[in-house]
């Protein structure tokens, strides 16, 4: 059964940190480049970071130097360490494969990150 379960979000003050986790089940994810995306209501989903099976990473310019993506292939889990959070990082965060597959890819429920003082 395909599952993507994101966790670790919350309400933090600017400058704070969070570590997001994504538990992925199903062989489709185990052998895939994985990524974190985020979405603000009314906007398109944005790719923020991706990681290959071998651990090579890429980041969006807006998060480079503050976000770190990692994965534990044995646990089928992807992580996103977010430091120096800014109000503009407020969004629902999702994980999924990169690139997305199919016209209607499966999405988990996401985890909400809210940055506010």
SULQUIWO-V895560 format. One record per pair of residues at least 12 apart in sequence whose C-alpha atoms are under 10 Angstrom apart, sorted by the first residue. I is the first residue (numbers start at 1). J is the second residue. D is the distance in whole Angstrom. If there is no record, write none. Layout:
# SULQUIWO-V895560
i:I j:J d:D
i:I j:J d:D
This chain:
# SULQUIWO-V895560
i:1 j:25 d:7
i:1 j:26 d:6
i:1 j:27 d:10
i:2 j:24 d:8
i:2 j:25 d:6
i:2 j:26 d:5
i:2 j:27 d:9
i:2 j:28 d:8
i:2 j:29 d:9
i:2 j:106 d:8
i:2 j:107 d:10
i:2 j:108 d:10
i:3 j:22 d:10
i:3 j:23 d:8
i:3 j:24 d:6
i:3 j:25 d:5
i:3 j:26 d:7
i:3 j:29 d:9
i:3 j:106 d:8
i:3 j:107 d:8
i:3 j:108 d:7
i:3 j:109 d:10
i:4 j:22 d:7
i:4 j:23 d:6
i:4 j:24 d:5
i:4 j:25 d:7
i:4 j:26 d:9
i:4 j:29 d:9
i:4 j:77 d:9
i:4 j:94 d:9
i:4 j:95 d:7
i:4 j:96 d:7
i:4 j:106 d:8
i:4 j:107 d:7
i:4 j:108 d:5
i:4 j:109 d:8
i:4 j:110 d:9
i:5 j:21 d:8
i:5 j:22 d:5
i:5 j:23 d:5
i:5 j:24 d:7
i:5 j:25 d:9
i:5 j:77 d:9
i:5 j:94 d:9
i:5 j:95 d:8
i:5 j:107 d:9
i:5 j:108 d:6
i:5 j:109 d:7
i:5 j:110 d:7
i:5 j:111 d:9
i:6 j:20 d:7
i:6 j:21 d:6
i:6 j:22 d:4
i:6 j:23 d:7
i:6 j:24 d:9
i:6 j:36 d:10
i:6 j:77 d:10
i:6 j:78 d:9
i:6 j:79 d:9
i:6 j:93 d:8
i:6 j:94 d:7
i:6 j:95 d:7
i:6 j:96 d:10
i:6 j:108 d:7
i:6 j:109 d:7
i:6 j:110 d:5
i:6 j:111 d:6
i:6 j:112 d:9
i:7 j:19 d:9
i:7 j:20 d:6
i:7 j:21 d:5
i:7 j:22 d:6
i:7 j:23 d:9
i:7 j:79 d:10
i:7 j:93 d:9
i:7 j:94 d:9
i:7 j:109 d:9
i:7 j:110 d:7
i:7 j:111 d:5
i:7 j:112 d:8
i:8 j:20 d:4
i:8 j:21 d:6
i:8 j:22 d:9
i:8 j:79 d:10
i:8 j:80 d:9
i:8 j:81 d:10
i:8 j:93 d:10
i:8 j:110 d:10
i:8 j:111 d:7
i:8 j:112 d:8
i:8 j:113 d:8
i:9 j:21 d:9
i:9 j:91 d:10
i:9 j:92 d:9
i:9 j:93 d:8
i:9 j:110 d:9
i:9 j:111 d:5
i:9 j:112 d:5
i:9 j:113 d:5
i:9 j:114 d:8
i:10 j:90 d:10
i:10 j:111 d:8
i:10 j:112 d:6
i:10 j:113 d:5
i:10 j:114 d:6
i:10 j:115 d:8
i:11 j:90 d:9
i:11 j:112 d:8
i:11 j:113 d:6
i:11 j:114 d:5
i:11 j:115 d:6
i:11 j:116 d:7
i:11 j:117 d:9
i:12 j:85 d:8
i:12 j:86 d:9
i:12 j:87 d:9
i:12 j:90 d:10
i:12 j:113 d:8
i:12 j:114 d:6
i:12 j:115 d:5
i:12 j:116 d:6
i:12 j:117 d:8
i:13 j:84 d:9
i:13 j:85 d:8
i:13 j:86 d:8
i:13 j:87 d:8
i:13 j:114 d:8
i:13 j:115 d:5
i:13 j:116 d:5
i:13 j:117 d:5
i:14 j:83 d:10
i:14 j:84 d:7
i:14 j:85 d:5
i:14 j:86 d:5
i:14 j:87 d:6
i:14 j:88 d:10
i:14 j:89 d:10
i:14 j:114 d:9
i:14 j:115 d:6
i:14 j:116 d:6
i:14 j:117 d:6
i:15 j:82 d:10
i:15 j:83 d:7
i:15 j:84 d:4
i:15 j:85 d:5
i:15 j:86 d:6
i:15 j:87 d:9
i:15 j:115 d:9
i:15 j:116 d:10
i:15 j:117 d:10
i:16 j:82 d:8
i:16 j:83 d:6
i:16 j:84 d:5
i:16 j:85 d:5
i:16 j:86 d:8
i:16 j:115 d:8
i:16 j:116 d:10
i:17 j:66 d:9
i:17 j:67 d:10
i:17 j:81 d:7
i:17 j:82 d:5
i:17 j:83 d:4
i:17 j:84 d:6
i:17 j:85 d:6
i:17 j:86 d:10
i:17 j:115 d:10
i:18 j:67 d:10
i:18 j:80 d:8
i:18 j:81 d:6
i:18 j:82 d:5
i:18 j:83 d:7
i:18 j:84 d:9
i:18 j:85 d:8
i:18 j:113 d:9
i:19 j:67 d:10
i:19 j:68 d:9
i:19 j:69 d:10
i:19 j:79 d:7
i:19 j:80 d:6
i:19 j:81 d:4
i:19 j:82 d:6
i:19 j:83 d:9
i:20 j:36 d:10
i:20 j:69 d:9
i:20 j:78 d:8
i:20 j:79 d:5
i:20 j:80 d:5
i:20 j:81 d:6
i:20 j:82 d:8
i:20 j:93 d:9
i:20 j:94 d:9
i:20 j:95 d:10
i:20 j:111 d:8
i:20 j:112 d:10
i:20 j:113 d:9
i:21 j:36 d:10
i:21 j:69 d:10
i:21 j:70 d:10
i:21 j:71 d:9
i:21 j:77 d:7
i:21 j:78 d:6
i:21 j:79 d:5
i:21 j:80 d:7
i:21 j:81 d:9
i:21 j:94 d:10
i:21 j:95 d:9
i:21 j:111 d:9
i:22 j:34 d:10
i:22 j:35 d:10
i:22 j:36 d:9
i:22 j:71 d:9
i:22 j:76 d:8
i:22 j:77 d:5
i:22 j:78 d:5
i:22 j:79 d:6
i:22 j:80 d:9
i:22 j:93 d:10
i:22 j:94 d:8
i:22 j:95 d:6
i:22 j:96 d:9
i:22 j:108 d:9
i:22 j:110 d:9
i:22 j:111 d:9
i:23 j:72 d:10
i:23 j:75 d:8
i:23 j:76 d:6
i:23 j:77 d:5
i:23 j:78 d:7
i:23 j:79 d:9
i:23 j:95 d:9
i:23 j:108 d:10
i:24 j:75 d:9
i:24 j:76 d:6
i:24 j:77 d:6
i:24 j:78 d:8
i:24 j:95 d:9
i:24 j:96 d:8
i:24 j:97 d:10
i:24 j:108 d:9
i:25 j:75 d:9
i:25 j:76 d:7
i:25 j:77 d:9
i:26 j:76 d:9
i:27 j:76 d:9
i:28 j:97 d:8
i:29 j:53 d:10
i:29 j:73 d:10
i:29 j:76 d:8
i:29 j:77 d:9
i:29 j:96 d:8
i:29 j:97 d:7
i:29 j:98 d:10
i:30 j:53 d:8
i:30 j:72 d:10
i:30 j:73 d:7
i:30 j:74 d:9
i:30 j:75 d:9
i:30 j:76 d:6
i:30 j:77 d:9
i:30 j:97 d:10
i:31 j:52 d:9
i:31 j:53 d:7
i:31 j:73 d:9
i:31 j:76 d:10
i:31 j:97 d:10
i:32 j:51 d:9
i:32 j:52 d:7
i:32 j:53 d:6
i:32 j:96 d:9
i:32 j:97 d:6
i:32 j:98 d:7
i:32 j:99 d:9
i:33 j:50 d:7
i:33 j:51 d:6
i:33 j:52 d:4
i:33 j:53 d:6
i:33 j:54 d:9
i:33 j:55 d:9
i:33 j:56 d:9
i:33 j:57 d:9
i:33 j:96 d:9
i:33 j:97 d:6
i:33 j:98 d:5
i:33 j:99 d:8
i:33 j:100 d:10
i:34 j:49 d:9
i:34 j:50 d:6
i:34 j:51 d:5
i:34 j:52 d:6
i:34 j:53 d:8
i:34 j:55 d:10
i:34 j:57 d:10
i:34 j:69 d:9
i:34 j:70 d:9
i:34 j:71 d:9
i:34 j:77 d:10
i:34 j:78 d:7
i:34 j:79 d:10
i:34 j:95 d:7
i:34 j:96 d:6
i:34 j:97 d:4
i:34 j:98 d:5
i:34 j:99 d:8
i:34 j:100 d:9
i:35 j:47 d:7
i:35 j:48 d:8
i:35 j:49 d:5
i:35 j:50 d:4
i:35 j:51 d:6
i:35 j:52 d:9
i:35 j:57 d:9
i:35 j:58 d:9
i:35 j:59 d:10
i:35 j:69 d:8
i:35 j:70 d:10
i:35 j:71 d:10
i:35 j:78 d:8
i:35 j:79 d:9
i:35 j:80 d:9
i:35 j:94 d:8
i:35 j:95 d:6
i:35 j:96 d:6
i:35 j:97 d:6
i:35 j:98 d:6
i:35 j:99 d:8
i:35 j:100 d:9
i:36 j:48 d:6
i:36 j:49 d:5
i:36 j:50 d:6
i:36 j:51 d:9
i:36 j:59 d:10
i:36 j:69 d:8
i:36 j:78 d:9
i:36 j:79 d:9
i:36 j:80 d:7
i:36 j:93 d:7
i:36 j:94 d:6
i:36 j:95 d:4
i:36 j:96 d:7
i:36 j:97 d:9
i:36 j:98 d:9
i:36 j:110 d:10
i:37 j:49 d:7
i:37 j:50 d:9
i:37 j:91 d:9
i:37 j:92 d:8
i:37 j:93 d:6
i:37 j:94 d:5
i:37 j:95 d:6
i:37 j:96 d:8
i:37 j:97 d:10
i:37 j:98 d:10
i:37 j:110 d:9
i:38 j:89 d:9
i:38 j:90 d:9
i:38 j:91 d:6
i:38 j:92 d:5
i:38 j:93 d:4
i:38 j:94 d:6
i:38 j:95 d:9
i:38 j:110 d:9
i:38 j:111 d:9
i:38 j:112 d:9
i:38 j:113 d:9
i:39 j:89 d:10
i:39 j:90 d:9
i:39 j:91 d:5
i:39 j:92 d:5
i:39 j:93 d:7
i:39 j:94 d:8
i:39 j:110 d:10
i:39 j:112 d:10
i:40 j:88 d:10
i:40 j:89 d:9
i:40 j:90 d:7
i:40 j:91 d:5
i:40 j:92 d:6
i:40 j:93 d:9
i:40 j:112 d:10
i:41 j:91 d:8
i:41 j:92 d:9
i:45 j:91 d:10
i:45 j:92 d:9
i:45 j:93 d:9
i:45 j:94 d:9
i:46 j:60 d:9
i:46 j:91 d:10
i:46 j:93 d:9
i:46 j:94 d:10
i:47 j:59 d:8
i:47 j:60 d:7
i:47 j:93 d:10
i:47 j:94 d:9
i:47 j:95 d:9
i:47 j:96 d:10
i:47 j:98 d:9
i:47 j:99 d:10
i:48 j:60 d:5
i:48 j:61 d:8
i:48 j:62 d:8
i:48 j:63 d:7
i:48 j:64 d:9
i:48 j:67 d:9
i:48 j:69 d:9
i:48 j:80 d:10
i:48 j:93 d:9
i:48 j:94 d:10
i:48 j:95 d:10
i:49 j:61 d:10
i:49 j:63 d:8
i:49 j:64 d:9
i:49 j:67 d:8
i:49 j:68 d:8
i:49 j:69 d:7
i:49 j:70 d:10
i:49 j:80 d:8
i:49 j:95 d:10
i:49 j:98 d:10
i:50 j:68 d:10
i:50 j:69 d:7
i:50 j:70 d:9
i:50 j:78 d:10
i:50 j:80 d:10
i:50 j:95 d:9
i:50 j:96 d:9
i:50 j:97 d:9
i:50 j:98 d:7
i:50 j:99 d:9
i:51 j:68 d:10
i:51 j:69 d:7
i:51 j:70 d:7
i:51 j:71 d:8
i:51 j:78 d:9
i:51 j:97 d:9
i:51 j:98 d:9
i:52 j:70 d:9
i:52 j:71 d:9
i:52 j:97 d:10
i:52 j:98 d:9
i:53 j:70 d:10
i:53 j:71 d:8
i:53 j:72 d:9
i:53 j:73 d:8
i:54 j:71 d:9
i:54 j:73 d:9
i:55 j:69 d:9
i:55 j:70 d:7
i:55 j:71 d:7
i:55 j:72 d:10
i:55 j:73 d:10
i:56 j:69 d:10
i:56 j:70 d:9
i:57 j:69 d:7
i:57 j:70 d:8
i:62 j:88 d:10
i:62 j:89 d:9
i:63 j:82 d:9
i:63 j:83 d:9
i:63 j:84 d:10
i:63 j:85 d:9
i:63 j:86 d:10
i:63 j:89 d:9
i:65 j:82 d:9
i:65 j:83 d:9
i:65 j:84 d:9
i:66 j:81 d:8
i:66 j:82 d:6
i:66 j:83 d:5
i:66 j:84 d:6
i:66 j:85 d:8
i:66 j:86 d:10
i:67 j:80 d:7
i:67 j:81 d:6
i:67 j:82 d:5
i:67 j:83 d:6
i:67 j:84 d:9
i:67 j:85 d:9
i:68 j:80 d:6
i:68 j:81 d:5
i:68 j:82 d:7
i:68 j:83 d:8
i:69 j:81 d:6
i:69 j:82 d:9
i:77 j:95 d:10
i:78 j:95 d:8
i:78 j:96 d:10
i:79 j:95 d:9
i:80 j:93 d:10
i:80 j:95 d:10
i:85 j:113 d:10
i:85 j:114 d:9
i:85 j:115 d:7
i:85 j:116 d:9
i:86 j:114 d:9
i:86 j:115 d:6
i:86 j:116 d:8
i:87 j:113 d:10
i:87 j:114 d:7
i:87 j:115 d:5
i:87 j:116 d:6
i:87 j:117 d:9
i:88 j:114 d:9
i:88 j:115 d:8
i:88 j:116 d:10
i:89 j:113 d:7
i:89 j:114 d:7
i:89 j:115 d:7
i:89 j:116 d:10
i:90 j:112 d:8
i:90 j:113 d:5
i:90 j:114 d:5
i:90 j:115 d:5
i:90 j:116 d:8
i:91 j:110 d:10
i:91 j:111 d:9
i:91 j:112 d:6
i:91 j:113 d:6
i:91 j:114 d:7
i:91 j:115 d:9
i:92 j:109 d:9
i:92 j:110 d:6
i:92 j:111 d:6
i:92 j:112 d:4
i:92 j:113 d:6
i:92 j:114 d:8
i:93 j:108 d:10
i:93 j:109 d:9
i:93 j:110 d:5
i:93 j:111 d:5
i:93 j:112 d:6
i:93 j:113 d:7
i:94 j:107 d:7
i:94 j:108 d:7
i:94 j:109 d:7
i:94 j:110 d:5
i:94 j:111 d:7
i:94 j:112 d:9
i:95 j:107 d:8
i:95 j:108 d:8
i:95 j:109 d:10
i:95 j:110 d:8
i:95 j:111 d:10
i:96 j:108 d:8
